[in-house]
Amino acid sequence: MNLPVDPAANLAALIRCPSVTPAEGGALSALQAMLAPMGFAIDRPTFSEDGTPDVENLYGRLSGNGPHLMFAGHTDVVPVGDEADWTHPPFAAEVADGWMFGRGAVDMKGGIACFVAAIARHIEANGAPKGSVSLLITGDEEGPSINGTVKLLDWAAKRGESWDAAIVGEPTNPEALGDMIKIGRRGSISGDIVVHGRQGHAAYPHLADNPVPGIVTLVDALLSPAFDQGTGNFQPTNLEVTTVDVGNPATNVIPARAKASFNIRFNDTWTAETLQAEIHNRLDRAAARRKLRPGRGEKINFELIWRDRPSPVFLTRDEKLTAGLSASVEAVTGRKPVLSTSGGTSDARFIKDHCPVVEFGLVGQTMHMVDERVALSDLETLTRIYQRFLEDWFA
């Protein structure tokens, strides 16, 4: 029986599937073909929701008596942009000078390819694990993240699935394999502020209400003072204004409205609810202090619109998982990884409601870029790290 022990071959098969969100592109079928010879039971549920594309997902389980380890990830990838800008075709998995090129090479088909190879090597060396291993793979991580991991977790839990720990194979290392394990993530909230004025001629300002000074006042209230100084495990909470727009191409027209969009990455000083309340209070105080037009009594007329659902902050404190993975990384690479909560959100934010979860994968320097690529030596090293962890976990 030929098992998928070569991570480079596994990755090439996945890269050659053009699985740009939300298309399955053959990637889940390629993964199923790798898992089936090892005895995995495979399900491929498709989830739907009004206003979003249907998304096919994969859940594979190799059952045994003992602890249950989940590996989670995604086979969907971001668009390639202009293919003419690529040195090698984005879905060809070409190898040059020790690198494999292709969309998803590091984010995150490479992580999946290495984990599959690690399981295969473990089975060749030791037989079936003394426990259960499952792969929870979505096609919706790079998209709205509505019909993917969150629904796949609920679907599996309703079927009686439970997990003792999970590894998400996102590219966590900034410079070299062994640099960093993600043990948590900051929360994320996005919103819009809209200030309503009255349109008019710039030469007759007394007949209009210019919303631009109002939006400047409210944005300043969001930016200062600092929300906090950070905590032992997290960076300071940070708000970034991402757009300011009045939709007005004319220089002699006072606009009717002004809009600012913002995103906040917050630490465990806050919950989504307490941070939203703080934002409301800052804006209300600023709006009451400043008038749209001096001499008039009206405060700044604004509305605050929260976008989507907030992503909560979380921190994993499971010693067996974090210490075990750290030991495996150090044994293979000689590096002691930093335990970090930096970066953006990932599907770990959904998994943490079901079991302890950490993230560890490839070096992420080329993710989402033209000529995304991975060193073949890194594929081998990551496979060895995952294999070492599996052996220790199921010992």
C-alpha positions in Angstrom: 0.0 0.0 0.0 1.5 3.3 -1.1 0.9 6.0 1.6 1.2 9.7 1.0 4.5 10.1 2.9 6.1 12.7 0.5 4.9 16.2 1.5 6.2 17.7 -1.8 4.1 15.3 -3.9 1.1 15.9 -1.6 1.5 19.7 -2.0 1.9 19.5 -5.8 -1.4 17.6 -6.1 -3.2 20.2 -4.0 -1.6 23.3 -5.8 -2.7 21.9 -9.2 -6.3 22.2 -8.1 -7.4 25.9 -8.7 -9.5 26.1 -5.5 -10.0 29.9 -5.4 -12.6 30.7 -2.8 -15.3 29.4 -2.9 -14.5 26.9 -5.6 -13.6 23.4 -4.5 -11.4 23.1 -7.6 -10.7 19.4 -7.0 -8.6 20.1 -3.9 -10.9 18.2 -1.5 -11.0 15.3 -3.9 -7.2 15.2 -4.0 -7.0 15.3 -0.2 -9.6 12.5 0.1 -7.5 10.4 -2.3 -4.6 10.8 0.1 -6.5 10.0 3.3 -8.6 7.0 2.1 -5.7 4.5 1.8 -4.8 5.3 5.5 -8.3 4.2 6.6 -9.9 7.6 7.1 -13.7 7.8 7.0 -14.5 10.9 4.9 -17.5 13.2 4.8 -17.9 16.2 2.5 -20.8 18.3 3.7 -21.8 21.4 1.8 -23.2 24.3 3.7 -25.4 27.2 2.5 -26.7 30.5 3.7 -28.7 33.2 1.9 -26.5 35.8 0.3 -23.3 33.7 0.4 -21.9 31.0 -1.9 -22.3 27.4 -1.1 -19.1 25.9 0.3 -18.0 22.2 0.2 -15.9 21.1 3.2 -14.2 17.9 4.3 -14.1 16.0 7.6 -12.0 12.9 7.8 -11.5 10.7 10.9 -9.1 7.9 11.6 -10.6 6.3 14.7 -8.8 4.7 17.6 -9.0 4.2 21.4 -7.4 7.2 23.0 -7.2 11.0 22.8 -8.6 12.7 19.7 -6.4 15.2 17.9 -7.8 17.5 15.2 -5.8 19.1 12.4 -7.7 22.0 10.9 -7.1 24.1 7.8 -8.4 25.2 4.4 -7.8 24.3 0.8 -9.3 27.5 -0.6 -6.8 30.1 -1.8 -7.0 33.8 -2.7 -7.0 34.9 -6.4 -3.7 35.0 -8.2 -4.0 38.5 -9.7 -2.4 38.9 -13.1 -1.0 35.5 -14.0 1.5 37.3 -16.3 3.3 38.6 -13.2 4.1 35.1 -12.0 7.5 33.6 -12.7 5.9 30.2 -12.7 2.2 29.4 -13.4 0.3 29.7 -10.1 -1.4 26.3 -10.4 1.5 24.3 -11.9 3.4 23.5 -8.7 6.7 23.9 -10.6 10.0 23.4 -8.7 13.0 25.7 -9.2 16.1 26.1 -7.2 14.7 24.1 -4.3 11.4 26.0 -4.1 7.9 24.9 -5.1 5.8 27.7 -6.6 2.1 28.0 -6.6 -0.9 29.7 -5.0 -1.5 28.1 -1.6 2.0 26.8 -1.3 2.3 28.3 2.2 -1.3 29.5 2.9 -2.1 26.8 3.5 -2.0 23.8 1.3 1.6 23.3 2.4 0.6 22.7 6.0 -2.1 20.2 5.0 0.4 18.3 2.8 2.9 18.1 5.6 0.4 16.9 8.2 -0.9 14.2 5.8 2.7 13.1 5.2 3.3 13.0 9.0 0.3 10.8 9.6 1.3 8.5 6.8 4.9 8.2 8.2 3.5 7.6 11.7 1.4 4.7 10.3 4.3 3.2 8.4 6.5 3.3 11.5 4.1 2.6 14.3 0.8 1.4 12.9 -2.4 3.2 13.5 -2.2 6.0 16.2 -3.3 5.0 19.8 -6.2 7.4 19.5 -8.1 9.3 16.9 -6.9 11.8 14.3 -9.3 14.0 12.3 -8.8 16.6 9.6 -11.3 19.4 9.5 -10.8 21.2 6.2 -12.8 24.0 4.8 -13.1 25.8 1.5 -14.2 29.1 3.1 -11.4 30.5 5.2 -10.2 33.1 2.6 -13.9 34.1 2.0 -16.7 35.1 4.3 -16.0 32.3 6.8 -19.7 31.6 7.1 -20.2 28.2 5.4 -16.9 26.7 6.5 -15.2 25.9 9.8 -17.8 27.2 12.1 -20.6 25.2 10.5 -18.4 22.1 10.0 -17.6 22.1 13.7 -21.3 22.3 14.7 -22.1 19.6 12.1 -19.4 17.3 13.6 -20.4 18.0 17.2 -24.0 17.2 16.5 -22.8 13.8 15.2 -21.1 13.2 18.6 -17.6 14.3 17.7 -15.4 15.8 20.4 -11.7 16.7 20.4 -9.0 16.9 23.0 -6.8 19.4 21.1 -6.3 21.0 17.7 -3.5 22.3 15.5 -4.3 24.8 12.8 -1.7 24.6 10.0 -1.6 28.3 9.1 1.8 29.8 8.2 2.9 31.1 11.6 6.6 31.5 11.3 7.9 35.0 10.3 11.4 34.1 9.3 12.3 30.5 9.7 10.6 27.2 10.8 10.6 27.1 14.6 10.2 30.8 15.2 6.7 31.0 16.4 3.6 29.1 17.7 0.4 31.0 17.9 -1.3 30.3 21.2 -4.1 32.8 20.9 -5.4 35.7 18.8 -6.5 39.3 19.5 -10.1 40.0 18.9 -11.3 42.0 15.9 -14.2 44.4 15.5 -15.0 46.5 12.4 -17.4 49.4 12.1 -18.5 52.5 10.2 -19.2 56.0 11.4 -21.5 58.1 9.2 -21.9 61.9 9.9 -25.0 63.5 8.4 -24.8 67.1 7.3 -26.6 69.2 4.7 -25.4 69.7 1.2 -24.9 73.2 -0.1 -22.7 75.6 -2.1 -19.3 76.2 -0.7 -19.7 80.0 -1.2 -22.9 79.9 1.0 -21.8 77.8 4.1 -24.5 79.3 6.3 -27.1 77.4 4.2 -25.3 74.1 4.7 -23.9 71.8 7.3 -20.4 70.4 6.5 -20.0 66.9 7.9 -16.2 66.8 7.3 -15.3 68.6 10.6 -17.6 66.3 12.4 -16.0 63.1 11.0 -12.6 64.5 11.9 -13.7 65.1 15.4 -15.1 61.7 15.9 -12.2 59.9 14.3 -9.8 61.8 16.7 -11.9 60.6 19.6 -11.4 57.0 18.5 -7.7 57.4 18.2 -6.9 59.1 21.5 -6.4 58.2 24.3 -4.9 54.7 24.0 -7.3 52.0 24.9 -4.7 50.1 27.1 -1.0 49.4 27.4 -1.2 45.7 26.5 -1.1 42.7 28.8 1.3 39.9 29.6 0.2 37.9 26.6 -1.1 40.5 24.2 -0.1 43.6 22.4 -1.9 46.9 23.2 -5.4 47.2 21.7 -5.1 49.1 18.4 -7.7 50.9 16.2 -6.9 51.7 12.6 -9.0 54.0 10.5 -9.2 52.3 7.1 -11.2 54.7 5.0 -12.6 58.2 5.1 -14.9 59.2 2.3 -17.4 61.9 1.4 -18.2 60.7 -2.1 -17.9 64.2 -3.4 -15.9 64.9 -6.6 -16.8 68.7 -6.7 -14.6 71.3 -5.0 -17.5 73.9 -4.7 -20.0 71.6 -3.1 -20.3 71.0 0.7 -21.1 67.2 1.0 -24.2 65.8 2.7 -22.5 63.0 4.5 -19.0 61.8 5.5 -18.1 58.2 6.4 -15.1 56.6 8.2 -14.5 52.9 8.5 -12.3 51.4 11.2 -11.0 48.1 12.6 -9.9 47.3 16.1 -7.7 44.5 17.2 -8.2 44.1 20.9 -6.6 42.2 23.8 -8.0 40.4 26.8 -8.5 43.7 28.7 -11.7 43.9 26.7 -14.6 41.8 25.5 -16.4 42.7 22.3 -19.3 44.1 24.3 -17.2 46.3 26.6 -15.1 47.6 23.7 -18.2 48.4 21.7 -19.6 50.3 24.7 -16.3 52.3 25.0 -16.6 53.2 21.3 -20.2 54.4 21.8 -19.2 56.5 24.8 -16.2 58.1 23.1 -18.3 59.1 20.1 -21.2 60.4 22.2 -18.9 62.6 24.2 -17.1 64.0 21.2 -20.4 64.6 19.3 -21.8 66.6 22.2 -18.6 68.8 22.5 -18.4 69.8 18.9 -21.0 71.4 16.7 -21.2 70.9 12.9 -21.5 74.7 12.6 -20.4 77.2 15.3 -23.3 79.2 16.7 -25.8 76.4 16.2 -27.0 74.2 19.0 -27.1 70.8 17.3 -24.5 68.3 18.2 -22.8 66.2 15.5 -25.4 64.0 13.9 -23.9 60.6 13.4 -24.7 56.9 13.3 -22.4 54.0 14.3 -22.8 50.8 12.3 -21.1 47.6 13.4 -19.9 45.3 10.6 -20.3 41.5 10.6 -19.8 39.6 13.8 -16.9 40.4 16.2 -14.1 37.9 16.5 -13.4 37.2 20.2 -10.0 37.4 21.9 -8.7 34.0 23.2 -5.7 32.4 24.8 -4.9 28.7 24.9 -3.4 27.6 28.3 -3.3 23.8 27.6 0.2 22.7 28.7 0.2 19.3 27.0 -0.6 20.9 23.7 1.7 24.0 23.8 4.6 22.4 25.6 4.4 19.2 23.5 4.4 21.1 20.2 7.2 23.4 21.5 9.3 20.4 22.4 8.7 18.8 19.0 9.7 22.1 17.2 12.9 22.4 19.3 13.8 18.7 18.9 13.7 19.0 15.1 14.9 22.5 14.4 17.0 23.4 17.5 14.9 26.6 17.9 12.8 27.3 20.9 9.6 28.9 19.4 8.1 32.1 20.8 4.5 31.6 22.0 2.7 34.5 20.4 -0.7 36.0 20.0 0.3 38.4 17.2 -1.3 38.7 13.8 -4.8 38.6 12.4 -7.7 36.3 12.9 -7.9 32.6 11.8 -10.4 29.8 12.0 -8.8 29.0 15.4 -11.3 31.6 16.8 -14.1 29.0 16.1 -12.2 25.9 17.2 -11.4 27.4 20.6 -15.0 26.9 21.6 -14.6 23.1 21.2 -11.1 22.3 22.4 -7.7 23.8 23.1 -6.1 25.0 19.8 -2.7 26.3 18.6 -1.5 27.3 15.2 1.8 26.2 13.7 2.8 25.9 10.0 5.2 27.2 7.4 7.0 30.4 7.0 4.5 33.0 5.8 6.7 35.5 3.9 5.1 34.9 0.5 1.5 34.2 1.4 -1.0 36.0 -0.9 1.8 37.3 -3.0 2.8 36.8 -6.6 5.2 33.8 -6.8 4.0 32.4 -3.5 6.4 29.6 -2.8 7.8 27.2 -0.2 11.2 25.7 0.3 11.2 21.9 -0.2 13.5 21.7 2.8 10.8 23.4 4.9 8.2 20.9 3.8 10.4 18.1 5.0 11.1 19.9 8.3 7.5 20.7 9.1 6.5 17.1 8.3 9.1 15.9 10.8 7.8 18.3 13.4 4.3 17.1 13.0 5.4 13.5 13.0 7.4 14.0 16.2 4.4 15.6 17.8 2.1 12.8 16.8 4.4 10.2 18.3 4.6 12.1 21.6 0.9 12.9 21.7 -0.2 9.3 21.3 2.6 7.8 23.3 
